[in-house]
Amino acid sequence: MSGTMSIISMISYTYVERKIKRTQKVTIQHSKDMCLYTDNIQTENDCFYINSIFDISYKRVSKESGFLYLHTNQGMFAYTIHTDPAAFIAAYKDIKKKE
């Protein structure tokens, strides 16, 4: 993916996996990192190139979490985060300005 390029900014996001094991419903919360590079943003399963991202926005849903939205040419992708994304969004906008 991005090889030796260094990470400009990083933010953790979580997602919930629900499984049925025998007769029991199991909920597992996973924590992964979203990494911003000079030319893309990478998540566990996706790579979004900077020129395909139109905007990044954030909506707080509770005291401890909110949704970080990536608005792309492939649609909108929402990630649950538990920290303030201001630095991550500012770093993205910095890169976008230089594009």
Backbone as CSV, one residue per row, in Angstrom:
resi,resn,N_x,N_y,N_z,CA_x,CA_y,CA_z,C_x,C_y,C_z
1,MET,0.835,-1.193,0.000,0.000,0.000,0.000,0.872,1.245,0.000
2,SER,1.318,1.693,1.160,2.049,2.941,1.112,3.531,2.768,1.395
3,GLY,3.977,1.540,1.565,5.407,1.254,1.647,6.145,2.004,2.731
4,THR,7.137,2.797,2.314,8.011,3.457,3.279,7.562,4.878,3.630
5,MET,6.432,5.305,3.102,5.971,6.657,3.436,5.636,6.730,4.914
6,SER,5.877,7.899,5.501,5.609,8.010,6.930,4.204,8.552,7.194
7,ILE,3.698,8.154,8.333,2.357,8.549,8.746,2.375,10.017,9.168
8,ILE,1.443,10.796,8.635,1.334,12.211,8.985,0.448,12.373,10.217
9,SER,-0.645,11.610,10.255,-1.549,11.659,11.396,-2.246,10.305,11.514
10,MET,-2.676,9.990,12.726,-3.331,8.714,12.952,-4.433,8.905,13.987
11,ILE,-5.526,8.174,13.802,-6.616,8.203,14.773,-7.172,6.784,14.888
12,SER,-7.548,6.414,16.087,-8.119,5.080,16.306,-9.622,5.105,16.084
13,TYR,-10.122,4.022,15.503,-11.570,3.863,15.340,-11.946,2.473,15.834
14,THR,-13.220,2.296,16.147,-13.681,0.995,16.637,-14.830,0.501,15.780
15,TYR,-14.967,-0.801,15.761,-16.149,-1.398,15.139,-16.540,-2.625,15.942
16,VAL,-17.815,-2.945,15.873,-18.364,-4.037,16.670,-18.666,-5.226,15.764
17,GLU,-18.241,-6.381,16.212,-18.518,-7.628,15.504,-19.453,-8.457,16.377
18,ARG,-20.508,-8.943,15.768,-21.463,-9.777,16.514,-21.453,-11.173,15.925
19,LYS,-21.329,-12.163,16.805,-21.292,-13.561,16.373,-22.252,-14.379,17.210
20,ILE,-22.706,-15.450,16.625,-23.495,-16.423,17.374,-22.608,-17.648,17.578
21,LYS,-22.323,-17.944,18.817,-21.529,-19.129,19.144,-22.415,-20.091,19.908
22,ARG,-22.692,-21.206,19.280,-23.629,-22.199,19.818,-24.961,-21.534,20.114
23,THR,-25.282,-21.295,21.347,-26.575,-20.667,21.675,-26.393,-19.271,22.258
24,GLN,-25.169,-18.749,22.177,-24.872,-17.469,22.816,-24.499,-16.409,21.783
25,LYS,-25.028,-15.208,21.969,-24.648,-14.092,21.106,-23.431,-13.405,21.730
26,VAL,-22.374,-13.258,20.933,-21.130,-12.671,21.420,-20.879,-11.357,20.677
27,THR,-20.534,-10.316,21.421,-20.206,-9.018,20.830,-18.739,-8.714,21.119
28,ILE,-17.992,-8.454,20.042,-16.564,-8.157,20.178,-16.322,-6.755,19.630
29,GLN,-15.667,-5.906,20.417,-15.332,-4.563,19.943,-13.864,-4.550,19.523
30,HIS,-13.622,-4.164,18.272,-12.265,-4.099,17.730,-11.818,-2.644,17.657
31,SER,-10.543,-2.405,17.891,-9.966,-1.073,17.756,-8.869,-1.137,16.696
32,LYS,-8.953,-0.252,15.714,-7.984,-0.206,14.618,-7.526,1.228,14.429
33,ASP,-6.466,1.414,13.648,-5.948,2.754,13.378,-6.227,3.180,11.945
34,MET,-6.626,4.440,11.804,-6.773,5.069,10.498,-5.530,5.938,10.329
35,CYS,-4.805,5.734,9.240,-3.541,6.439,9.031,-3.620,7.372,7.830
36,LEU,-3.175,8.596,8.045,-3.132,9.608,6.991,-1.707,9.712,6.472
37,TYR,-1.554,9.521,5.171,-0.273,9.684,4.484,-0.419,10.864,3.524
38,THR,0.646,11.248,2.849,0.565,12.397,1.942,-0.369,12.154,0.765
39,ASP,-0.560,10.885,0.377,-1.408,10.628,-0.792,-2.638,9.755,-0.533
40,ASN,-2.802,9.250,0.708,-3.970,8.415,0.977,-4.278,8.307,2.463
41,ILE,-5.469,7.751,2.735,-5.875,7.408,4.096,-6.139,5.912,4.090
42,GLN,-5.525,5.207,5.039,-5.697,3.760,5.114,-6.397,3.357,6.400
43,THR,-7.340,2.420,6.239,-7.990,1.793,7.382,-7.648,0.309,7.312
44,GLU,-8.198,-0.465,8.196,-7.951,-1.907,8.207,-8.251,-2.551,6.852
45,ASN,-9.353,-2.149,6.229,-9.790,-2.807,4.992,-9.822,-1.927,3.755
46,ASP,-9.579,-0.632,3.895,-9.712,0.275,2.757,-8.528,1.212,2.621
47,CYS,-8.339,1.668,1.397,-7.346,2.699,1.106,-8.038,3.746,0.240
48,PHE,-8.094,4.974,0.740,-8.739,6.068,0.015,-7.657,7.050,-0.425
49,TYR,-7.523,7.267,-1.720,-6.543,8.238,-2.195,-7.054,9.649,-1.941
50,ILE,-6.143,10.540,-1.578,-6.508,11.918,-1.210,-7.354,12.582,-2.291
51,ASN,-7.002,12.367,-3.567,-7.778,13.018,-4.634,-9.171,12.428,-4.806
52,SER,-9.482,11.320,-4.121,-10.841,10.754,-4.190,-11.669,11.110,-2.949
53,ILE,-11.056,11.841,-2.002,-11.763,12.273,-0.788,-12.165,13.735,-0.964
54,PHE,-13.471,13.998,-0.844,-13.975,15.366,-0.993,-13.904,16.138,0.315
55,ASP,-14.154,15.427,1.436,-14.193,16.108,2.724,-14.134,15.078,3.846
56,ILE,-13.795,15.556,5.032,-13.868,14.745,6.252,-14.655,15.571,7.255
57,SER,-15.655,14.954,7.868,-16.437,15.666,8.874,-16.589,14.798,10.117
58,TYR,-17.058,15.423,11.187,-17.193,14.730,12.468,-18.500,15.114,13.126
59,LYS,-19.167,14.127,13.683,-20.393,14.385,14.441,-20.308,13.639,15.764
60,ARG,-20.345,14.403,16.846,-20.326,13.814,18.187,-21.697,13.211,18.464
61,VAL,-21.731,11.975,18.976,-23.014,11.345,19.289,-23.214,11.148,20.786
62,SER,-22.125,11.201,21.547,-22.218,11.130,23.003,-20.979,11.788,23.577
63,LYS,-20.888,11.798,24.909,-19.724,12.400,25.551,-18.435,11.688,25.147
64,GLU,-18.541,10.359,24.968,-17.317,9.606,24.708,-17.103,9.136,23.279
65,SER,-18.040,9.411,22.371,-17.794,8.957,20.996,-18.517,9.805,19.959
66,GLY,-18.109,9.585,18.715,-18.711,10.277,17.589,-18.375,9.541,16.308
67,PHE,-18.867,10.082,15.185,-18.597,9.477,13.887,-17.705,10.387,13.060
68,LEU,-16.646,9.800,12.517,-15.780,10.488,11.573,-16.236,10.031,10.190
69,TYR,-16.630,10.976,9.356,-17.142,10.650,8.029,-16.114,10.997,6.964
70,LEU,-15.822,10.036,6.101,-14.997,10.289,4.922,-15.961,10.390,3.743
71,HIS,-16.011,11.555,3.121,-16.874,11.775,1.960,-16.007,11.542,0.725
72,THR,-16.265,10.470,0.007,-15.409,10.084,-1.116,-16.197,9.944,-2.407
73,ASN,-15.474,9.730,-3.503,-16.154,9.496,-4.785,-16.774,8.098,-4.841
74,GLN,-16.570,7.291,-3.797,-17.185,5.958,-3.704,-18.341,5.960,-2.701
75,GLY,-18.660,7.116,-2.151,-19.720,7.225,-1.155,-19.174,7.726,0.165
76,MET,-20.022,7.692,1.180,-19.612,8.168,2.502,-19.309,6.978,3.410
77,PHE,-18.205,7.054,4.131,-17.788,5.993,5.040,-17.734,6.564,6.445
78,ALA,-18.398,5.904,7.388,-18.466,6.387,8.774,-17.633,5.485,9.677
79,TYR,-16.878,6.106,10.566,-16.039,5.381,11.526,-16.335,5.906,12.923
80,THR,-16.519,5.003,13.878,-16.757,5.381,15.267,-15.419,5.683,15.920
81,ILE,-15.299,6.888,16.481,-14.057,7.262,17.157,-14.367,7.738,18.578
82,HIS,-13.335,7.706,19.417,-13.505,8.070,20.829,-12.551,9.184,21.261
83,THR,-11.917,9.826,20.287,-11.006,10.934,20.591,-11.329,12.108,19.666
84,ASP,-10.854,13.276,20.021,-11.088,14.473,19.219,-10.318,14.368,17.892
85,PRO,-11.020,14.452,16.758,-10.354,14.297,15.462,-9.800,15.595,14.869
86,ALA,-9.805,16.675,15.635,-9.413,17.990,15.093,-8.033,17.972,14.436
87,ALA,-7.037,17.371,15.069,-5.679,17.336,14.514,-5.636,16.511,13.226
88,PHE,-6.356,15.390,13.219,-6.394,14.523,12.029,-7.038,15.262,10.854
89,ILE,-8.174,15.918,11.109,-8.880,16.655,10.059,-8.034,17.828,9.563
90,ALA,-7.373,18.538,10.474,-6.519,19.670,10.092,-5.356,19.193,9.214
91,ALA,-4.766,18.059,9.548,-3.658,17.503,8.759,-4.149,17.135,7.354
92,TYR,-5.341,16.556,7.271,-5.933,16.219,5.966,-6.133,17.480,5.137
93,LYS,-6.715,18.520,5.757,-6.998,19.766,5.031,-5.711,20.430,4.559
94,ASP,-4.653,20.302,5.346,-3.329,20.808,4.970,-2.846,20.152,3.684
95,ILE,-2.955,18.849,3.630,-2.535,18.084,2.448,-3.397,18.479,1.253
96,LYS,-4.686,18.588,1.482,-5.634,18.907,0.405,-5.327,20.272,-0.195
97,LYS,-4.916,21.223,0.656,-4.580,22.570,0.188,-3.396,22.542,-0.784
98,LYS,-2.432,21.669,-0.503,-1.212,21.580,-1.310,-1.427,20.822,-2.621
99,GLU,-2.552,20.115,-2.705,-2.831,19.261,-3.862,-2.956,20.047,-5.141
